[in-house]
Amino acid sequence: MDNGARMAGVALVLMAGLAVGEVAMAEDRQLAVTGRVRSADGVEIAYSEAGSGALAIVFVHGGLADRTFWAEQFAALAGGYRLVAPDLGGHGASGSNRKEWTIEAWAADVRAVADALKLTRVVLVGNSLGGAVALEVAALLPGRAIGVIGVDTLHDATQHIPAAEIRARGKAFRDDFAGTCHAMAEALFHHGTYPELRAWAEKRMCSGSREVAAGMWDGLADYDITASFRKAGVPIRAINGDLWPTRVDTNRTVTPDFDAVIMKEAGHYPMLERPFEFDRLLLAYVREFDRAATKAPAGRITPATPR
């Protein structure tokens, strides 16, 4: 099937979805595990896969979340692309036998899935912590990754949070996991919005491991987001809510080929809050990457000048 036919199929799915409505789709956010693979350190990584095609969209969830946070996209987009969503180590159905929880280790999880599935043309989509993971994965897949799309993440490529402050957040999860997780979940939505979705997200996130949650923050203490931006080697885009400012001009000083669209009055999970609007924005970026990659040697894209 050529790209035009694929996109026509996706458009029909999206239009059909609009008739069904967000609430009906939101009632059943389930993704079956379709495969498992060992990461570089031996941790078993579970993943879901759907659709087909030469271009794969790999969805990377955020910290304490899991692959089901992309269920809306699997329901709508599998008719046009190959879709893959792993559970990062320590999350969802994946193993937890790891001592340190770092961006680099989670990037190795995603790479293991991409290698096992022999993905050769990949757009990486990462929400929250998954945005940083996606940048690292892009660097691990030269000639295969053609772009990164952050989802309410990658707000500031120069951001530096003191290590002591980050470790204090980890300690808060160790000392009071339930209370700290609840407070975090509350902060991820605009006040008073999406109560059912908020309850669903909190239940998923706060049923995880105390040690993984605390270890996640410990692992971020020495993480350099600026270095990840610079070494990704592909165009970087973001579809962000407006809870926090996205510093587009600042990001372009680090990676010239950066752009973002802001979904007004959306929170940390725009792909769940307003999936049909989000999917249209996502597909526009995917098509942009696809067109540009066909003009660049070995699937790499020459960074554009700042706009």
N, C-alpha and C positions, 0 to 999 in steps of 0.2 A: 504494500500500500504506500503511495507517495505521500509527501508531507501535507499537500493540500487536502487529500482525502482524510488523513489522520486528523487534521485540524477541524475539518468539517464535522467529523464524528465527535470530537471534543465539544464543539459548539452546540451540537444537538443535545449532548448529555447535560451541558450546563443549562440550556434552556429548559430541558425536561425537569432538571433539579429545581429551577425556580418555581415551577408549578407545584412541586411537592412541598417546598417550604423548608426553612432551616430547622424548625422545631421537630418535624417528623424525622429528618435525617439525624438530628442530634440524639434521638432516643436510643440509638444503637451504634455506639462507637466501638466496634470490635474489629480486630484484624487477626486472622488466624496465622499462626506460625507456619511458614511454608518451608523453612530450612534452618539448619544450624551449621556453624563453622567455628573452628578454633582460631582465636586471635593469636598474635605473635607470642604472647606469654602463656598460652594454653587455656585461657578463659573461653568458655563456650558462648558464642554469640548467636542469639536467635534473631530471625528476620522474617519479614513478610514481603512477598513479591506479587505483582499483578501486572497485566498488560504485556505489550510486546513492542518491539521496534529497536532500531539501531541506537537511538538516543535514550539513555536512562536518566530518570530524575531520582536522586537518592536523598531521602528525607532524614534529617538527623534531629532527634528530639532534644529538649533542654534538660537541665539538671533536675533530678527527681521525677521527671516525666517518663514517657515510654512511647513506643511506636504508635499506640492507639491515638495519640494526639494528632496524627495525620490521617485518621480514618475518613474524614470528609473528603480529602484530596484523592484517596484511593477510590472512593465511591464515584467521584466525578471525572477523573482524568485517565483512568486505566484504558479507556478506549482509544487514546491517542499516543501514549508513551509507555515505556517499560518503567514501572514504579517499584522502588525498593525502600524499605524502612527497617533498619535494624534497631534492636534494643541495645544500647550501649552497655558495656560491662557494669554489673551492679544494679541494673535497672530492668524492670519488666521480667521477661522470661529468660534473660541471659544470666550467666554465672557470676558469682561474687567472690571467687577465690583469687583476689588480687590484693596486694598490700598497699599500693599507692594509687590514688585515683587522680590522674592527671589528664590534661587535654591531649598530650601526646599518646597516652595509652588508649584513650577513646578514639583518637584518629586511627590508630592501628586496628581497632575493632572494625571500623568502617572500611578500611582498606582490605581487610581480610574478606569481608563480604563481597566487595567489588572484585577482588581477585577470584574468589570462588565462583562467582557468576560470570566471570570473563567479560566484565563491562569495559567497553573500549571508548565510549563517548558519554561523558557524565556531566550533568549539572547537579551541583551539591546545594541542598536547601537546608539551612540550619536555624532552628529557633533557639533564642536565648543562649545558653552555654553551647548549644549545637552550632551556633554561628562560628565561634572560635574553633570548634572541632572541624567544621567544614573547611575553614582556611587551611588548617594543618593537613587535612586530607588532600586538598588540591595540590599542595606541595609534594605529597607522596605519590600522586598520580600524574606526573608530567606527560603531556601528549594525550592524556585520556580525559582529564577534567577540562571543561571548556568555560566554566563560570561558577561563581558562588553567589547564592541569594540568601542573605540573612533575613530572619523574620523576627522583628522586634529585638534586634541585637546589632552589634557593630556600630553603636551610636557614636563612638569617639575612638579613633585609631590611636590617639595619643594618651588615652586615659591611664593613669597610674594610681592605684589604691595602695596605701602603705601595707606592707606584709602583716604588721601587727593587727591592723584593723580587719584584714581578711581572716586571720587565724582566730580573732575574737568571735567572728561569725561562726566559725567551725565549733568553737567551744560552746556557743549558745545552743547549737544543735545537739551537742553531746549532753549538755546539762538539762535541757528541756526541749526534747525533740518535738513533741506534740504542739506545745505553745509557740515555739519558734516557727515551725512549719505552717501553722495556721496564720500567724502574722504575715509570713511571706506570701502565702496564697491570697490573703486579703489585699495586699499591696499590688497585685498583678492585674487588677481590674479597676476601671473607673468606679467610684463610689455608687453603690446602688444598682449597678448594671449586671445583667446576666446571672441572676442568683442560682439558677439550676446548673448552669455551666460552671459557675464558681464552685458549687458544692461537688460537682463531678470531678473537677480538676484537683480540688483539695483532697478528696478521697483517694485519688490515684497517687498523688504526690506524697501524701503523708502516711501511706501504708507501706512505704519503702523502708530501707535500712538506715538506722541512726548513724552507723559507722560510715556508710557510703556518703551520706549527706555531710557529715562532719569532714570526712576525708576529701570530699569535693572542694571544700573551701581551703583546706590545708594545701591541696594540690595547686590551687590558684595563687598561692602566696608568691611564688616565684615566676608566674606566667607573664610573658611579654607580648601583649596584643599587637603592639607596633611591629614587632618582628614577624608575627604571623601574617599581617597585612602585606608586608613587603615580600615575603617569600612565596606567597600563594601562586603567583605567576599567571593569574587569570583575571578577567574583569570581575569586579565585586559590586553587587547591588544589594539593596535592602528594601523590604516592605515592612515598615514599622508603624506601630501605634503612636499616640502622642502623649503617653504618660511621661516620657523623658525626651529631651531634645536630641535630634540627630544632627550631628555637626558635619554636614556635607562638605563644606569648604575645607575644614580641618582635615577630614579624611582624604581629600584629594591632594593634600600636601604630602601624604604618605603613599597613597596609591592613586595616581591621576585618573585611572579608569574606574571611578566610583560614582554611583548615583543612588538615589533613594526616592521612594514615594511614601508619603505619610498618610495613613488612613485616620482621618479625623475622628475623635471620640472612640477610637479602638484602643484596647489594652494590650496585654502581653501576648495574647493568643488570637491575633486577627484571623488566622486560618480556621479557628473554631467559632469566633464571634460572628464574623461575616464571611462565610466560606465562599459564596458565589462571587462577591466582589474581589476577595483575595485571589481566587483562582484565575480570574481574568488578568489581574496584575501579574501573577506568577507566569502565566502563559506568555504574556507580552515579553517578559525578560528572557524566558526560555527560547522563544523564537529569535530574539535579538542575538543571543549567544550562538544559536545554531547557524544563523546567517553569517555572522562574523567568522565563526570557526571554519566554515567552508572556504573562506578566502585566505586563511592563514596556514602556513606549513605545519604539519605534524599536530594539527589541532590546537596550536597555541595562538593566542590573540595578542597582537601588539598593543600595549596600553595607549589609549588616546590622550591627547593633550587636555588639560583641565578646561572645563567649560565654565 
